[in-house]
Amino acid sequence: MKIIFLLIAVLLIWWVLRTLRSGRAAASKPQIKNMLSCKYCGLHIPEDEAVQHNSKSYCSKEHAQKDNP
């Protein structure tokens, strides 16, 4: 009976450690984002941070305005 409890405890500890290790590995992977180039200055910025104007990408509202007077 003690052997069964010991076996269950070892398996439980192994499962918890494996779960924690795989969680850390997934969290440490960098997120790859699509980068766009500002049509005014050429700065590369993530797509979700870009300002879109007339189907062109800009790094800021100011550059969008300067390129389209």
N, CA, C and O atoms as a GROMACS GRO file, in nm:
protein
  276
    1MET      N    1   0.082  -0.119   0.000
    1MET     CA    2   0.000   0.000   0.000
    1MET      C    3   0.087   0.126   0.000
    1MET      O    4   0.056   0.222  -0.071
    2LYS      N    5   0.194   0.126   0.079
    2LYS     CA    6   0.284   0.241   0.085
    2LYS      C    7   0.354   0.262  -0.049
    2LYS      O    8   0.382   0.376  -0.087
    3ILE      N    9   0.382   0.154  -0.118
    3ILE     CA   10   0.449   0.164  -0.247
    3ILE      C   11   0.359   0.234  -0.349
    3ILE      O   12   0.407   0.312  -0.431
    4ILE      N   13   0.230   0.206  -0.345
    4ILE     CA   14   0.136   0.270  -0.437
    4ILE      C   15   0.131   0.420  -0.411
    4ILE      O   16   0.136   0.499  -0.506
    5PHE      N   17   0.123   0.461  -0.284
    5PHE     CA   18   0.122   0.604  -0.251
    5PHE      C   19   0.252   0.672  -0.292
    5PHE      O   20   0.251   0.784  -0.342
    6LEU      N   21   0.362   0.604  -0.271
    6LEU     CA   22   0.492   0.659  -0.310
    6LEU      C   23   0.500   0.674  -0.462
    6LEU      O   24   0.549   0.776  -0.511
    7LEU      N   25   0.453   0.576  -0.534
    7LEU     CA   26   0.452   0.583  -0.680
    7LEU      C   27   0.363   0.697  -0.730
    7LEU      O   28   0.400   0.770  -0.821
    8ILE      N   29   0.246   0.712  -0.670
    8ILE     CA   30   0.155   0.821  -0.708
    8ILE      C   31   0.219   0.956  -0.677
    8ILE      O   32   0.208   1.049  -0.758
    9ALA      N   33   0.286   0.969  -0.562
    9ALA     CA   34   0.352   1.094  -0.526
    9ALA      C   35   0.463   1.129  -0.624
    9ALA      O   36   0.476   1.244  -0.664
   10VAL      N   37   0.543   1.031  -0.662
   10VAL     CA   38   0.652   1.053  -0.758
   10VAL      C   39   0.595   1.095  -0.893
   10VAL      O   40   0.647   1.188  -0.955
   11LEU      N   41   0.492   1.028  -0.939
   11LEU     CA   42   0.430   1.064  -1.066
   11LEU      C   43   0.367   1.204  -1.062
   11LEU      O   44   0.374   1.278  -1.160
   12LEU      N   45   0.307   1.239  -0.951
   12LEU     CA   46   0.248   1.372  -0.935
   12LEU      C   47   0.356   1.480  -0.939
   12LEU      O   48   0.339   1.583  -1.005
   13ILE      N   49   0.465   1.458  -0.868
   13ILE     CA   50   0.576   1.554  -0.869
   13ILE      C   51   0.635   1.566  -1.009
   13ILE      O   52   0.664   1.676  -1.055
   14TRP      N   53   0.654   1.455  -1.077
   14TRP     CA   54   0.707   1.456  -1.214
   14TRP      C   55   0.614   1.534  -1.306
   14TRP      O   56   0.661   1.615  -1.387
   15TRP      N   57   0.482   1.512  -1.294
   15TRP     CA   58   0.386   1.581  -1.379
   15TRP      C   59   0.387   1.732  -1.353
   15TRP      O   60   0.382   1.810  -1.448
   16VAL      N   61   0.392   1.773  -1.227
   16VAL     CA   62   0.394   1.915  -1.193
   16VAL      C   63   0.520   1.981  -1.247
   16VAL      O   64   0.513   2.089  -1.306
   17LEU      N   65   0.635   1.919  -1.229
   17LEU     CA   66   0.760   1.976  -1.280
   17LEU      C   67   0.760   1.986  -1.432
   17LEU      O   68   0.807   2.085  -1.487
   18ARG      N   69   0.710   1.887  -1.498
   18ARG     CA   70   0.702   1.889  -1.645
   18ARG      C   71   0.609   2.000  -1.693
   18ARG      O   72   0.640   2.068  -1.791
   19THR      N   73   0.498   2.018  -1.626
   19THR     CA   74   0.403   2.124  -1.662
   19THR      C   75   0.465   2.262  -1.642
   19THR      O   76   0.449   2.349  -1.727
   20LEU      N   77   0.534   2.282  -1.531
   20LEU     CA   78   0.597   2.411  -1.504
   20LEU      C   79   0.707   2.440  -1.605
   20LEU      O   80   0.720   2.554  -1.652
   21ARG      N   81   0.786   2.340  -1.639
   21ARG     CA   82   0.894   2.359  -1.734
   21ARG      C   83   0.840   2.394  -1.873
   21ARG      O   84   0.896   2.481  -1.939
   22SER      N   85   0.735   2.329  -1.917
   22SER     CA   86   0.679   2.358  -2.049
   22SER      C   87   0.611   2.494  -2.050
   22SER      O   88   0.608   2.559  -2.155
   23GLY      N   89   0.556   2.539  -1.940
   23GLY     CA   90   0.496   2.671  -1.931
   23GLY      C   91   0.599   2.781  -1.943
   23GLY      O   92   0.574   2.882  -2.008
   24ARG      N   93   0.714   2.763  -1.882
   24ARG     CA   94   0.822   2.862  -1.891
   24ARG      C   95   0.878   2.868  -2.032
   24ARG      O   96   0.911   2.976  -2.081
   25ALA      N   97   0.890   2.755  -2.096
   25ALA     CA   98   0.946   2.751  -2.232
   25ALA      C   99   0.853   2.826  -2.329
   25ALA      O  100   0.901   2.897  -2.417
   26ALA      N  101   0.724   2.810  -2.313
   26ALA     CA  102   0.630   2.877  -2.402
   26ALA      C  103   0.629   3.027  -2.376
   26ALA      O  104   0.614   3.105  -2.470
   27ALA      N  105   0.645   3.068  -2.251
   27ALA     CA  106   0.642   3.210  -2.218
   27ALA      C  107   0.770   3.281  -2.263
   27ALA      O  108   0.767   3.402  -2.287
   28SER      N  109   0.880   3.209  -2.274
   28SER     CA  110   1.005   3.273  -2.309
   28SER      C  111   1.026   3.288  -2.460
   28SER      O  112   1.122   3.353  -2.503
   29LYS      N  113   0.940   3.229  -2.541
   29LYS     CA  114   0.954   3.242  -2.686
   29LYS      C  115   0.916   3.383  -2.729
   29LYS      O  116   0.809   3.431  -2.691
   30PRO      N  117   1.000   3.449  -2.806
   30PRO     CA  118   0.967   3.585  -2.850
   30PRO      C  119   0.855   3.583  -2.953
   30PRO      O  120   0.844   3.491  -3.034
   31GLN      N  121   0.773   3.686  -2.948
   31GLN     CA  122   0.665   3.700  -3.046
   31GLN      C  123   0.722   3.766  -3.172
   31GLN      O  124   0.785   3.872  -3.165
   32ILE      N  125   0.700   3.704  -3.284
   32ILE     CA  126   0.749   3.758  -3.410
   32ILE      C  127   0.636   3.842  -3.471
   32ILE      O  128   0.526   3.793  -3.494
   33LYS      N  129   0.668   3.970  -3.496
   33LYS     CA  130   0.568   4.060  -3.553
   33LYS      C  131   0.610   4.102  -3.692
   33LYS      O  132   0.729   4.109  -3.724
   34ASN      N  133   0.511   4.131  -3.774
   34ASN     CA  134   0.536   4.180  -3.908
   34ASN      C  135   0.580   4.326  -3.898
   34ASN      O  136   0.512   4.406  -3.835
   35MET      N  137   0.694   4.360  -3.958
   35MET     CA  138   0.748   4.494  -3.951
   35MET      C  139   0.718   4.569  -4.082
   35MET      O  140   0.726   4.512  -4.191
   36LEU      N  141   0.684   4.697  -4.068
   36LEU     CA  142   0.658   4.782  -4.183
   36LEU      C  143   0.755   4.900  -4.181
   36LEU      O  144   0.801   4.941  -4.075
   37SER      N  145   0.785   4.952  -4.297
   37SER     CA  146   0.874   5.066  -4.310
   37SER      C  147   0.793   5.194  -4.326
   37SER      O  148   0.699   5.198  -4.406
   38CYS      N  149   0.827   5.297  -4.252
   38CYS     CA  150   0.761   5.427  -4.265
   38CYS      C  151   0.793   5.484  -4.403
   38CYS      O  152   0.910   5.490  -4.443
   39LYS      N  153   0.690   5.524  -4.477
   39LYS     CA  154   0.709   5.577  -4.613
   39LYS      C  155   0.776   5.714  -4.612
   39LYS      O  156   0.823   5.760  -4.716
   40TYR      N  157   0.781   5.780  -4.497
   40TYR     CA  158   0.842   5.913  -4.490
   40TYR      C  159   0.989   5.906  -4.449
   40TYR      O  160   1.074   5.966  -4.514
   41CYS      N  161   1.019   5.832  -4.340
   41CYS     CA  162   1.157   5.832  -4.290
   41CYS      C  163   1.228   5.697  -4.300
   41CYS      O  164   1.349   5.690  -4.282
   42GLY      N  165   1.154   5.590  -4.330
   42GLY     CA  166   1.215   5.459  -4.347
   42GLY      C  167   1.229   5.378  -4.219
   42GLY      O  168   1.279   5.266  -4.224
   43LEU      N  169   1.185   5.432  -4.105
   43LEU     CA  170   1.193   5.360  -3.978
   43LEU      C  171   1.105   5.235  -3.984
   43LEU      O  172   0.992   5.241  -4.031
   44HIS      N  173   1.157   5.123  -3.935
   44HIS     CA  174   1.079   5.000  -3.930
   44HIS      C  175   1.006   4.993  -3.797
   44HIS      O  176   1.066   5.010  -3.691
   45ILE      N  177   0.876   4.967  -3.803
   45ILE     CA  178   0.792   4.959  -3.685
   45ILE      C  179   0.700   4.838  -3.696
   45ILE      O  180   0.670   4.793  -3.807
   46PRO      N  181   0.654   4.783  -3.581
   46PRO     CA  182   0.560   4.671  -3.586
   46PRO      C  183   0.430   4.712  -3.654
   46PRO      O  184   0.386   4.826  -3.642
   47GLU      N  185   0.372   4.620  -3.725
   47GLU     CA  186   0.251   4.648  -3.803
   47GLU      C  187   0.138   4.701  -3.715
   47GLU      O  188   0.063   4.789  -3.758
   48ASP      N  189   0.124   4.649  -3.594
   48ASP     CA  190   0.015   4.692  -3.508
   48ASP      C  191   0.036   4.832  -3.450
   48ASP      O  192  -0.057   4.889  -3.393
   49GLU      N  193   0.156   4.890  -3.462
   49GLU     CA  194   0.184   5.026  -3.414
   49GLU      C  195   0.188   5.128  -3.527
   49GLU      O  196   0.200   5.248  -3.501
   50ALA      N  197   0.180   5.083  -3.650
   50ALA     CA  198   0.193   5.173  -3.766
   50ALA      C  199   0.065   5.254  -3.785
   50ALA      O  200  -0.045   5.209  -3.754
   51VAL      N  201   0.083   5.375  -3.837
   51VAL     CA  202  -0.029   5.462  -3.874
   51VAL      C  203  -0.052   5.442  -4.023
   51VAL      O  204   0.039   5.458  -4.104
   52GLN      N  205  -0.175   5.407  -4.059
   52GLN     CA  206  -0.210   5.383  -4.200
   52GLN      C  207  -0.279   5.506  -4.257
   52GLN      O  208  -0.372   5.559  -4.196
   53HIS      N  209  -0.234   5.550  -4.375
   53HIS     CA  210  -0.297   5.663  -4.444
   53HIS      C  211  -0.282   5.642  -4.594
   53HIS      O  212  -0.171   5.626  -4.644
   54ASN      N  213  -0.394   5.643  -4.666
   54ASN     CA  214  -0.394   5.620  -4.811
   54ASN      C  215  -0.318   5.492  -4.847
   54ASN      O  216  -0.237   5.490  -4.940
   55SER      N  217  -0.344   5.386  -4.773
   55SER     CA  218  -0.282   5.254  -4.790
   55SER      C  219  -0.129   5.257  -4.782
   55SER      O  220  -0.062   5.170  -4.838
   56LYS      N  221  -0.074   5.356  -4.712
   56LYS     CA  222   0.070   5.363  -4.685
   56LYS      C  223   0.090   5.358  -4.534
   56LYS      O  224   0.001   5.395  -4.458
   57SER      N  225   0.207   5.310  -4.492
   57SER     CA  226   0.237   5.296  -4.350
   57SER      C  227   0.334   5.405  -4.305
   57SER      O  228   0.430   5.438  -4.375
   58TYR      N  229   0.307   5.459  -4.187
   58TYR     CA  230   0.391   5.563  -4.128
   58TYR      C  231   0.417   5.530  -3.981
   58TYR      O  232   0.341   5.458  -3.918
   59CYS      N  233   0.527   5.586  -3.929
   59CYS     CA  234   0.560   5.561  -3.789
   59CYS      C  235   0.485   5.654  -3.695
   59CYS      O  236   0.478   5.626  -3.575
   60SER      N  237   0.428   5.764  -3.745
   60SER     CA  238   0.354   5.857  -3.660
   60SER      C  239   0.254   5.935  -3.746
   60SER      O  240   0.262   5.937  -3.869
   61LYS      N  241   0.160   6.001  -3.677
   61LYS     CA  242   0.062   6.085  -3.747
   61LYS      C  243   0.132   6.203  -3.815
   61LYS      O  244   0.091   6.246  -3.923
   62GLU      N  245   0.236   6.253  -3.750
   62GLU     CA  246   0.309   6.367  -3.806
   62GLU      C  247   0.371   6.333  -3.942
   62GLU      O  248   0.365   6.414  -4.034
   63HIS      N  249   0.430   6.216  -3.954
   63HIS     CA  250   0.491   6.177  -4.080
   63HIS      C  251   0.385   6.152  -4.187
   63HIS      O  252   0.409   6.178  -4.305
   64ALA      N  253   0.270   6.100  -4.148
   64ALA     CA  254   0.161   6.081  -4.244
   64ALA      C  255   0.115   6.217  -4.298
   64ALA      O  256   0.086   6.231  -4.417
   65GLN      N  257   0.108   6.316  -4.210
   65GLN     CA  258   0.065   6.451  -4.251
   65GLN      C  259   0.170   6.518  -4.338
   65GLN      O  260   0.136   6.584  -4.436
   66LYS      N  261   0.298   6.502  -4.303
   66LYS     CA  262   0.405   6.566  -4.379
   66LYS      C  263   0.416   6.508  -4.520
   66LYS      O  264   0.448   6.580  -4.615
   67ASP      N  265   0.391   6.378  -4.534
   67ASP     CA  266   0.403   6.313  -4.664
   67ASP      C  267   0.280   6.342  -4.752
   67ASP      O  268   0.287   6.326  -4.874
   68ASN      N  269   0.170   6.383  -4.691
   68ASN     CA  270   0.044   6.411  -4.763
   68ASN      C  271  -0.006   6.549  -4.725
   68ASN      O  272  -0.100   6.560  -4.647
   69PRO      N  273   0.053   6.653  -4.778
   69PRO     CA  274   0.014   6.790  -4.737
   69PRO      C  275  -0.127   6.826  -4.780
   69PRO      O  276  -0.174   6.937  -4.753
   0.00000   0.00000   0.00000
